[in-house]
Amino acid sequence: MNVKLTKPLVFFDIEATGLNTGSDRIVEIAMCRMETDNSVETKSFRINPGIPIPPEISKIHGIYDKDVADKPGFKEIAPRLLQFIGNADLAGYNSNKFDVPILAEEFLRADVDFDLDGRKLIDVQNIFHFMEPRNLAAAYRFYCGKPLENAHSAEYDAKATLEVFLAQLQKYEHTEMEDEKGNKYIPVVNDIKKLSELSARTKNVDLAGRIIYNERGEEVFSFGKYKDKNVRDVFKKEPSYYHWMMQGDFPLYTKKVITKIRLSMKG
């Protein structure tokens, strides 16, 4: 299909040191610039972020510190990126929430004037979610092949969720996927422990995900000035941080978790 364009449209994707658009840094950016005649030019850059890439992040995108050690920093290539983008509108997947904000932050740190005024921003993920809702009714229709009646009745929703779960087990019983190393595996299996691990987007210590386990199984903060720092080390170095959290607007379960961690330090 021919895309109707009055100006170029740049589809881009970013790999970074993490998901915090304010403090994390770009390690790779790829851009596909579609012209008004629908011709496409692609450019890709590896970037030295100037900070270590956490091992758990490297395992996701496959880019390690050694891979970018000899690459230019963002400030060095910023003029080339801006020239390639030009006056184009921007598009990506989850780009409005992540890629655009982190790119804008990098340009600002590089003292490059990157103006978003007048640019149209297209987020393919938002279009996807709008057209294919990811709610219980949509899941029930997809997996069970029938409409969800009496939606938002707690009992009916609970029964529908059970039906969806059983249908998922059956549908994906032999469905293989491939990990970042090329190893094939079946993620959905009839095993509650493994399904629980699959359901967890992060390895949360508390329910809100304010405290998570790192790859070494240590409790670390997932937010704030001590993001990725060991909770015990922070409480030992700055006991007032514990008291700040206990007095702050954190969930009671989070407070229960940090209290348990703090008490264990006295043993």
C-alpha positions as a Markdown table, in Angstrom:
| # | Residue | x | y | z |
|---|---|---|---|---|
| 1 | Met | 0.0 | 0.0 | 0.0 |
| 2 | Asn | 1.2 | 3.5 | -0.9 |
| 3 | Val | 1.5 | 5.7 | 2.2 |
| 4 | Lys | 0.1 | 9.2 | 1.6 |
| 5 | Leu | 2.9 | 11.6 | 2.8 |
| 6 | Thr | 3.3 | 15.3 | 2.6 |
| 7 | Lys | 6.7 | 15.2 | 4.3 |
| 8 | Pro | 9.1 | 12.3 | 5.2 |
| 9 | Leu | 8.3 | 9.9 | 7.9 |
| 10 | Val | 11.1 | 8.3 | 10.0 |
| 11 | Phe | 10.5 | 5.0 | 11.6 |
| 12 | Phe | 13.1 | 4.4 | 14.4 |
| 13 | Asp | 13.9 | 2.1 | 17.2 |
| 14 | Ile | 16.3 | 2.5 | 20.1 |
| 15 | Glu | 18.1 | 0.1 | 22.4 |
| 16 | Ala | 19.3 | 1.6 | 25.6 |
| 17 | Thr | 21.0 | 1.0 | 29.0 |
| 18 | Gly | 17.5 | 0.7 | 30.6 |
| 19 | Leu | 14.0 | 2.1 | 30.5 |
| 20 | Asn | 14.4 | 5.3 | 32.4 |
| 21 | Thr | 14.1 | 8.0 | 29.7 |
| 22 | Gly | 15.7 | 10.6 | 32.0 |
| 23 | Ser | 18.8 | 8.8 | 33.2 |
| 24 | Asp | 19.4 | 5.9 | 30.8 |
| 25 | Arg | 21.4 | 6.3 | 27.5 |
| 26 | Ile | 21.1 | 5.1 | 24.0 |
| 27 | Val | 23.4 | 2.3 | 22.8 |
| 28 | Glu | 21.9 | 1.7 | 19.4 |
| 29 | Ile | 19.5 | 3.6 | 17.1 |
| 30 | Ala | 18.1 | 2.5 | 13.7 |
| 31 | Met | 16.1 | 4.7 | 11.4 |
| 32 | Cys | 14.1 | 4.0 | 8.2 |
| 33 | Arg | 13.3 | 7.3 | 6.5 |
| 34 | Met | 10.3 | 7.0 | 4.1 |
| 35 | Glu | 10.2 | 9.8 | 1.5 |
| 36 | Thr | 7.0 | 11.2 | 0.0 |
| 37 | Asp | 7.4 | 8.9 | -2.9 |
| 38 | Asn | 7.6 | 6.0 | -0.4 |
| 39 | Ser | 11.2 | 5.2 | -1.1 |
| 40 | Val | 13.1 | 4.2 | 2.0 |
| 41 | Glu | 16.6 | 4.8 | 3.3 |
| 42 | Thr | 18.0 | 3.1 | 6.4 |
| 43 | Lys | 20.7 | 4.1 | 8.8 |
| 44 | Ser | 21.9 | 2.4 | 12.0 |
| 45 | Phe | 24.4 | 3.5 | 14.6 |
| 46 | Arg | 26.0 | 1.8 | 17.7 |
| 47 | Ile | 26.7 | 4.4 | 20.4 |
| 48 | Asn | 29.0 | 4.4 | 23.4 |
| 49 | Pro | 26.6 | 5.4 | 26.2 |
| 50 | Gly | 29.3 | 6.6 | 28.5 |
| 51 | Ile | 27.9 | 4.5 | 31.3 |
| 52 | Pro | 28.0 | 0.7 | 31.9 |
| 53 | Ile | 25.2 | -1.3 | 30.3 |
| 54 | Pro | 23.6 | -3.5 | 33.1 |
| 55 | Pro | 24.2 | -7.2 | 32.4 |
| 56 | Glu | 20.5 | -7.9 | 32.6 |
| 57 | Ile | 19.8 | -5.3 | 29.9 |
| 58 | Ser | 22.5 | -6.7 | 27.7 |
| 59 | Lys | 20.9 | -10.1 | 27.8 |
| 60 | Ile | 17.8 | -8.6 | 26.3 |
| 61 | His | 19.2 | -6.7 | 23.4 |
| 62 | Gly | 22.5 | -8.5 | 23.0 |
| 63 | Ile | 24.7 | -5.3 | 23.2 |
| 64 | Tyr | 27.5 | -5.4 | 25.8 |
| 65 | Asp | 30.0 | -2.8 | 27.0 |
| 66 | Lys | 32.7 | -4.3 | 24.7 |
| 67 | Asp | 30.5 | -3.9 | 21.7 |
| 68 | Val | 30.3 | -0.1 | 22.1 |
| 69 | Ala | 33.6 | 0.6 | 23.7 |
| 70 | Asp | 35.1 | 2.0 | 20.5 |
| 71 | Lys | 31.9 | 3.6 | 19.2 |
| 72 | Pro | 31.3 | 7.4 | 19.2 |
| 73 | Gly | 29.3 | 9.0 | 21.9 |
| 74 | Phe | 25.8 | 10.4 | 21.2 |
| 75 | Lys | 27.1 | 14.0 | 21.1 |
| 76 | Glu | 29.5 | 13.1 | 18.3 |
| 77 | Ile | 26.9 | 11.6 | 16.0 |
| 78 | Ala | 24.0 | 13.9 | 17.0 |
| 79 | Pro | 24.4 | 16.3 | 14.0 |
| 80 | Arg | 24.3 | 13.3 | 11.6 |
| 81 | Leu | 21.2 | 12.0 | 13.2 |
| 82 | Leu | 19.5 | 15.3 | 13.1 |
| 83 | Gln | 20.4 | 15.8 | 9.5 |
| 84 | Phe | 19.0 | 12.4 | 8.6 |
| 85 | Ile | 15.8 | 13.1 | 10.5 |
| 86 | Gly | 15.4 | 16.6 | 9.1 |
| 87 | Asn | 11.9 | 17.9 | 9.3 |
| 88 | Ala | 10.4 | 14.4 | 9.2 |
| 89 | Asp | 7.5 | 13.1 | 11.3 |
| 90 | Leu | 8.4 | 10.3 | 13.7 |
| 91 | Ala | 7.1 | 6.7 | 14.0 |
| 92 | Gly | 7.9 | 3.7 | 16.2 |
| 93 | Tyr | 6.6 | 1.0 | 18.4 |
| 94 | Asn | 5.9 | 2.2 | 21.9 |
| 95 | Ser | 7.8 | 5.3 | 20.7 |
| 96 | Asn | 5.6 | 7.9 | 22.3 |
| 97 | Lys | 6.4 | 6.5 | 25.7 |
| 98 | Phe | 10.0 | 5.5 | 25.3 |
| 99 | Asp | 11.9 | 6.1 | 22.0 |
| 100 | Val | 10.9 | 9.7 | 21.4 |
| 101 | Pro | 11.4 | 10.9 | 25.1 |
| 102 | Ile | 14.9 | 9.3 | 25.4 |
| 103 | Leu | 16.0 | 10.6 | 22.0 |
| 104 | Ala | 14.9 | 14.1 | 23.0 |
| 105 | Glu | 16.8 | 13.8 | 26.3 |
| 106 | Glu | 20.0 | 12.7 | 24.4 |
| 107 | Phe | 19.7 | 15.6 | 22.0 |
| 108 | Leu | 19.3 | 18.1 | 24.9 |
| 109 | Arg | 22.3 | 16.7 | 26.7 |
| 110 | Ala | 24.3 | 17.1 | 23.5 |
| 111 | Asp | 23.2 | 20.7 | 23.2 |
| 112 | Val | 21.5 | 20.0 | 19.9 |
| 113 | Asp | 18.2 | 21.8 | 19.2 |
| 114 | Phe | 15.8 | 19.0 | 18.5 |
| 115 | Asp | 12.3 | 20.6 | 18.1 |
| 116 | Leu | 9.2 | 18.3 | 18.3 |
| 117 | Asp | 6.9 | 21.2 | 17.5 |
| 118 | Gly | 5.2 | 20.6 | 14.2 |
| 119 | Arg | 6.2 | 16.9 | 14.0 |
| 120 | Lys | 3.5 | 14.3 | 13.9 |
| 121 | Leu | 4.2 | 11.3 | 16.2 |
| 122 | Ile | 2.9 | 7.9 | 15.2 |
| 123 | Asp | 3.0 | 5.0 | 17.7 |
| 124 | Val | 2.3 | 1.7 | 16.0 |
| 125 | Gln | 1.8 | 0.0 | 19.4 |
| 126 | Asn | -1.0 | 2.4 | 20.3 |
| 127 | Ile | -2.8 | 1.7 | 17.0 |
| 128 | Phe | -2.4 | -2.0 | 17.6 |
| 129 | His | -3.8 | -1.8 | 21.1 |
| 130 | Phe | -6.7 | 0.5 | 20.0 |
| 131 | Met | -7.7 | -1.9 | 17.2 |
| 132 | Glu | -7.0 | -5.1 | 19.1 |
| 133 | Pro | -8.0 | -4.4 | 22.7 |
| 134 | Arg | -6.1 | -6.4 | 25.3 |
| 135 | Asn | -8.9 | -6.8 | 27.8 |
| 136 | Leu | -10.8 | -9.8 | 29.1 |
| 137 | Ala | -13.6 | -9.5 | 26.5 |
| 138 | Ala | -11.0 | -9.5 | 23.7 |
| 139 | Ala | -9.1 | -12.4 | 25.1 |
| 140 | Tyr | -12.4 | -14.4 | 25.6 |
| 141 | Arg | -13.4 | -13.7 | 22.0 |
| 142 | Phe | -9.9 | -14.7 | 20.7 |
| 143 | Tyr | -9.4 | -17.8 | 22.7 |
| 144 | Cys | -12.9 | -19.1 | 23.4 |
| 145 | Gly | -14.5 | -17.9 | 20.1 |
| 146 | Lys | -17.6 | -16.3 | 21.7 |
| 147 | Pro | -18.6 | -12.9 | 23.1 |
| 148 | Leu | -18.3 | -12.2 | 26.8 |
| 149 | Glu | -21.7 | -11.7 | 28.3 |
| 150 | Asn | -22.3 | -9.8 | 31.6 |
| 151 | Ala | -18.8 | -8.3 | 31.5 |
| 152 | His | -17.8 | -6.7 | 34.8 |
| 153 | Ser | -19.8 | -9.2 | 36.8 |
| 154 | Ala | -17.1 | -10.5 | 39.1 |
| 155 | Glu | -18.3 | -14.1 | 39.0 |
| 156 | Tyr | -18.8 | -14.1 | 35.3 |
| 157 | Asp | -15.4 | -12.5 | 34.7 |
| 158 | Ala | -13.7 | -15.0 | 37.0 |
| 159 | Lys | -15.2 | -17.9 | 35.1 |
| 160 | Ala | -14.3 | -16.4 | 31.8 |
| 161 | Thr | -10.7 | -15.9 | 32.9 |
| 162 | Leu | -10.6 | -19.6 | 33.9 |
| 163 | Glu | -11.9 | -20.5 | 30.4 |
| 164 | Val | -9.3 | -18.3 | 28.7 |
| 165 | Phe | -6.5 | -19.9 | 30.8 |
| 166 | Leu | -7.6 | -23.4 | 29.8 |
| 167 | Ala | -7.8 | -22.4 | 26.2 |
| 168 | Gln | -4.3 | -20.9 | 26.4 |
| 169 | Leu | -2.8 | -24.1 | 27.7 |
| 170 | Gln | -4.4 | -26.0 | 24.9 |
| 171 | Lys | -3.6 | -23.5 | 22.1 |
| 172 | Tyr | 0.1 | -23.1 | 23.0 |
| 173 | Glu | 0.8 | -26.6 | 24.2 |
| 174 | His | 3.3 | -27.2 | 21.5 |
| 175 | Thr | 4.2 | -23.7 | 20.4 |
| 176 | Glu | 7.9 | -23.1 | 20.3 |
| 177 | Met | 9.7 | -19.8 | 20.7 |
| 178 | Glu | 13.4 | -18.9 | 20.4 |
| 179 | Asp | 15.5 | -17.1 | 23.0 |
| 180 | Glu | 18.2 | -14.5 | 22.4 |
| 181 | Lys | 20.8 | -17.3 | 21.9 |
| 182 | Gly | 18.7 | -19.1 | 19.3 |
| 183 | Asn | 17.7 | -21.9 | 21.7 |
| 184 | Lys | 14.1 | -23.1 | 21.1 |
| 185 | Tyr | 11.8 | -23.7 | 24.0 |
| 186 | Ile | 8.0 | -23.9 | 24.8 |
| 187 | Pro | 7.1 | -21.1 | 27.2 |
| 188 | Val | 3.5 | -22.1 | 27.9 |
| 189 | Val | 3.5 | -25.4 | 29.7 |
| 190 | Asn | 1.1 | -27.1 | 32.1 |
| 191 | Asp | 3.3 | -26.2 | 35.1 |
| 192 | Ile | 2.1 | -23.5 | 37.6 |
| 193 | Lys | 5.6 | -22.5 | 38.7 |
| 194 | Lys | 6.8 | -21.9 | 35.1 |
| 195 | Leu | 3.5 | -20.1 | 34.2 |
| 196 | Ser | 4.1 | -17.8 | 37.2 |
| 197 | Glu | 7.6 | -17.0 | 36.0 |
| 198 | Leu | 6.2 | -16.3 | 32.5 |
| 199 | Ser | 3.6 | -14.0 | 34.0 |
| 200 | Ala | 6.1 | -11.9 | 35.9 |
| 201 | Arg | 7.4 | -9.0 | 33.8 |
| 202 | Thr | 10.0 | -8.3 | 36.5 |
| 203 | Lys | 11.1 | -10.3 | 39.4 |
| 204 | Asn | 9.3 | -8.3 | 42.0 |
| 205 | Val | 10.0 | -8.5 | 45.7 |
| 206 | Asp | 7.0 | -6.3 | 46.5 |
| 207 | Leu | 3.7 | -6.3 | 44.6 |
| 208 | Ala | 4.2 | -2.8 | 43.2 |
| 209 | Gly | 7.6 | -3.6 | 41.8 |
| 210 | Arg | 9.4 | -0.9 | 43.7 |
| 211 | Ile | 11.8 | -3.5 | 45.0 |
| 212 | Ile | 13.0 | -6.2 | 42.5 |
| 213 | Tyr | 15.5 | -8.9 | 42.3 |
| 214 | Asn | 18.6 | -8.3 | 40.1 |
| 215 | Glu | 20.3 | -11.1 | 38.2 |
| 216 | Arg | 22.2 | -12.1 | 41.4 |
| 217 | Gly | 19.0 | -12.5 | 43.4 |
| 218 | Glu | 19.7 | -9.4 | 45.4 |
| 219 | Glu | 16.9 | -6.9 | 46.4 |
| 220 | Val | 17.4 | -3.6 | 44.6 |
| 221 | Phe | 15.4 | -0.5 | 44.1 |
| 222 | Ser | 13.6 | 0.0 | 40.7 |
| 223 | Phe | 13.1 | 3.7 | 41.1 |
| 224 | Gly | 14.5 | 7.0 | 42.2 |
| 225 | Lys | 18.0 | 8.1 | 43.0 |
| 226 | Tyr | 19.0 | 4.6 | 44.2 |
| 227 | Lys | 17.6 | 2.8 | 41.2 |
| 228 | Asp | 19.4 | -0.6 | 40.7 |
| 229 | Lys | 21.2 | -0.1 | 44.1 |
| 230 | Asn | 21.1 | -2.9 | 46.7 |
| 231 | Val | 18.4 | -2.1 | 49.3 |
| 232 | Arg | 20.5 | -3.3 | 52.2 |
| 233 | Asp | 23.5 | -1.2 | 51.2 |
| 234 | Val | 21.3 | 1.9 | 50.9 |
| 235 | Phe | 19.7 | 1.4 | 54.3 |
| 236 | Lys | 23.1 | 0.8 | 55.9 |
| 237 | Lys | 24.6 | 3.9 | 54.3 |
| 238 | Glu | 21.5 | 6.1 | 54.6 |
| 239 | Pro | 19.0 | 4.9 | 57.3 |
| 240 | Ser | 16.9 | 7.9 | 56.7 |
| 241 | Tyr | 15.9 | 6.6 | 53.3 |
| 242 | Tyr | 14.0 | 3.8 | 55.0 |
| 243 | His | 12.2 | 6.2 | 57.2 |
| 244 | Trp | 11.4 | 8.4 | 54.2 |
| 245 | Met | 9.8 | 5.4 | 52.4 |
| 246 | Met | 7.8 | 4.4 | 55.6 |
| 247 | Gln | 6.4 | 7.9 | 55.8 |
| 248 | Gly | 5.9 | 8.3 | 52.1 |
| 249 | Asp | 3.0 | 7.4 | 49.8 |
| 250 | Phe | 4.1 | 3.8 | 49.2 |
| 251 | Pro | 1.8 | 0.7 | 49.3 |
| 252 | Leu | 1.6 | -1.0 | 52.7 |
| 253 | Tyr | 2.9 | -4.2 | 51.2 |
| 254 | Thr | 6.0 | -2.3 | 50.0 |
| 255 | Lys | 6.5 | -1.0 | 53.5 |
| 256 | Lys | 6.1 | -4.5 | 54.9 |
| 257 | Val | 8.8 | -5.8 | 52.5 |
| 258 | Ile | 11.4 | -3.1 | 53.3 |
| 259 | Thr | 10.7 | -3.5 | 57.0 |
| 260 | Lys | 11.4 | -7.2 | 56.7 |
| 261 | Ile | 14.7 | -6.4 | 54.8 |
| 262 | Arg | 15.7 | -3.9 | 57.5 |
| 263 | Leu | 14.9 | -6.2 | 60.4 |
| 264 | Ser | 17.0 | -9.0 | 58.7 |
| 265 | Met | 20.0 | -6.6 | 58.7 |
| 266 | Lys | 19.9 | -6.6 | 62.5 |
| 267 | Gly | 20.3 | -10.3 | 62.8 |
